């Protein structure tokens, strides 16, 4: 039973990560010819293309991808609730609100991992790989405002550490608001 729970939760979380990455890449307009960007677009296109025929975009908002992201978050919450983790809210309304928390949780964790990979790649590749370019395009909108306030000290850029500290604070704050569900997501 625990193995099925782990497998289902992991697959649904990866689906959330992929959909968040697609929306995020569209938002910051990353290099479309990057191999990783092409991979994300290709694996999501078979689902999103038919949805776009039914759910049109609203101005620059990719509504179909947002709906699919929310749907997978709702499925994840329902899956977790099936195992008795969620007891606080009634099924329809509470789960709809928890789906938003699942999206926020997935985005925060994805951002943390992308920042960690970017920091590690900065030691190894020195900005000369496709992955380093993509990670910089995705994370720089979050790091740049901190870097303007706290510039690099010599060769050491502490803006990453400050932003990770902010992420950790927001994570603790979310635990206070959402409760134990945040730890389970």
C-alpha positions in Angstrom: 0.0 0.0 0.0 2.8 2.4 0.8 4.5 1.7 -2.4 1.4 2.5 -4.5 1.0 5.7 -2.5 4.6 6.7 -3.2 4.3 5.8 -6.9 1.0 7.7 -7.4 2.2 10.8 -5.5 5.5 10.9 -7.3 3.9 10.5 -10.8 1.4 13.3 -10.0 4.1 15.6 -8.6 6.2 15.1 -11.8 3.1 16.0 -13.9 2.7 19.2 -11.8 6.4 20.0 -12.3 6.2 19.5 -16.1 3.1 21.7 -16.4 4.5 24.4 -14.2 7.7 24.3 -16.2 5.8 24.7 -19.5 3.9 27.7 -18.1 7.0 29.2 -16.6 9.0 28.8 -19.8 6.3 30.6 -21.7 6.1 33.4 -19.2 9.9 34.2 -19.2 10.2 33.4 -22.9 13.1 31.0 -22.6 15.1 29.9 -25.7 12.6 27.6 -27.6 15.5 25.9 -29.3 17.0 24.6 -26.1 16.7 20.8 -26.0 15.1 20.7 -22.6 12.5 23.3 -23.6 11.7 21.2 -26.7 11.4 18.1 -24.5 8.9 19.8 -22.2 6.8 21.1 -25.1 6.8 17.7 -26.9 5.7 15.7 -23.9 2.9 18.1 -23.0 1.7 18.9 -26.5 -0.4 15.7 -27.1 -2.6 16.7 -24.1 -2.5 20.5 -24.4 -3.2 20.8 -28.2 -6.7 19.2 -28.0 -7.5 21.1 -24.9 -6.6 24.4 -26.6 -9.4 23.7 -29.2 -11.9 23.5 -26.3 -10.3 26.0 -23.9 -9.0 29.1 -25.8 -6.3 31.3 -24.4 -7.3 34.6 -22.8 -4.9 37.2 -24.1 -1.4 35.9 -23.1 -2.7 33.4 -20.6 -2.4 29.8 -21.6 -5.8 28.8 -20.1 -5.7 25.2 -21.3 -2.4 24.5 -19.5 -3.6 26.3 -16.4 -6.8 24.2 -16.3 -4.7 21.0 -16.9 -2.3 22.0 -14.1 -5.2 22.6 -11.7 -6.8 19.3 -12.7 -3.6 17.4 -11.9 -3.3 19.2 -8.6 -6.9 18.3 -7.8 -6.2 14.6 -8.7 -3.2 14.7 -6.4 -5.2 16.1 -3.5 -7.9 13.5 -4.1 -5.3 10.8 -4.2 -3.8 11.9 -1.0 -7.2 12.3 0.6 -8.1 8.7 -0.5 -5.3 7.5 1.8 -6.9 9.4 4.8 -4.3 12.2 5.0 -6.9 15.0 4.6 -9.6 15.2 7.2 -10.1 18.9 7.8 -12.3 20.0 4.9 -15.3 18.6 3.2 -14.7 16.9 -0.1 -15.7 19.3 -2.8 -14.8 22.7 -1.5 -11.8 21.8 0.7 -10.2 19.8 -2.1 -10.6 22.6 -4.6 -8.8 25.0 -2.2 -6.1 22.4 -1.4 -5.4 22.0 -5.1 -4.2 25.6 -5.1 -1.9 24.8 -2.2 -0.6 21.8 -4.1 0.4 24.0 -7.1 2.1 26.5 -4.8 4.0 23.7 -3.0 5.1 22.1 -6.3 6.2 25.5 -7.6 8.3 26.3 -4.5 10.0 22.9 -4.5 10.7 23.1 -8.2 12.2 26.6 -7.8 14.4 25.3 -5.0 15.7 22.5 -7.0 16.3 24.7 -10.1 18.3 27.1 -7.9 20.3 24.3 -6.4 21.1 22.9 -9.9 22.0 26.3 -11.1 24.4 26.9 -8.2 26.1 23.5 -8.8 26.3 24.1 -12.6 27.9 27.5 -11.9 30.8 25.7 -10.3 31.2 23.2 -13.1 30.2 24.6 -16.5 30.7 28.4 -16.0 27.6 29.2 -18.1 28.6 27.4 -21.2 25.9 24.7 -21.4 22.3 24.7 -22.6 21.2 23.6 -19.1 23.0 26.5 -17.5 21.4 29.0 -19.9 17.9 27.6 -19.3 18.3 27.6 -15.5 19.5 31.2 -15.7 16.5 32.2 -17.8 14.1 30.6 -15.3 15.6 31.7 -12.0 17.1 35.1 -12.8 13.7 36.9 -12.4 13.7 35.8 -8.8 17.4 36.4 -8.1 18.0 39.7 -9.9 15.9 41.9 -7.4 17.9 40.5 -4.5 21.2 41.0 -6.4 20.3 44.7 -6.9 19.9 45.1 -3.1 22.8 42.8 -2.0 25.4 42.9 -4.8 28.0 40.1 -5.0 30.8 40.2 -2.5 33.9 39.8 -4.5 33.4 36.5 -6.4 30.7 35.3 -4.0 27.1 35.8 -4.9 24.9 35.4 -1.8 21.6 36.2 -3.5 21.0 32.5 -4.0 21.3 31.9 -0.3 19.0 34.8 0.6 16.4 33.6 -1.8 16.6 30.0 -0.5 16.2 31.5 3.0 13.1 33.3 1.8 11.8 30.0 0.3 12.4 28.3 3.6 10.5 31.0 5.5 7.6 30.8 3.1 7.6 27.0 3.5 7.3 27.4 7.3 4.6 30.0 6.9 2.6 27.7 4.6 2.9 24.9 7.3 1.4 27.3 9.8 -1.5 28.2 7.4 -2.2 24.8 5.7 -1.1 22.5 8.4 0.2 19.0 8.1 -1.1 18.7 4.5 1.8 20.9 3.4 4.3 18.4 4.7 2.5 15.6 2.9 2.2 17.4 -0.5 
